[in-house]
């Protein structure tokens, strides 16, 4: 009726920390699956933002220097 681990002495603080880390990792993996984006999606979004910024910069009107007077 004894478990195979009954003879081991463990540090309870370390065991609690290990359990907390495992729970946080599980929660993080769940959140990543639920809310995360794939690398391809992130890259596509970054490229689209760069294209839009470049498009706006290319269509910007320059003001004449003496317009401030």
Steps between C-alpha positions, in 0.01 A plus 500: 500500500796729486559708193834478319577861598430456870869470586602821323554818693389804305518870563139617514590856397674370188208267428253790527714715269526217247124449508440875460740516204325206334159662553624832359651324198173314436304824528743673264470223244120517519507878455742471208272250329192711571628853434835460329589550138724287288838628388369534145206711617728732701737536206215574258361766734842664540550506123156651445575774754831574328325517161240741635765722660701504178185578300417795725857630490507482121176698469591770751487854371803709577435848629694788353767635733365856497144396595570572868545877443 
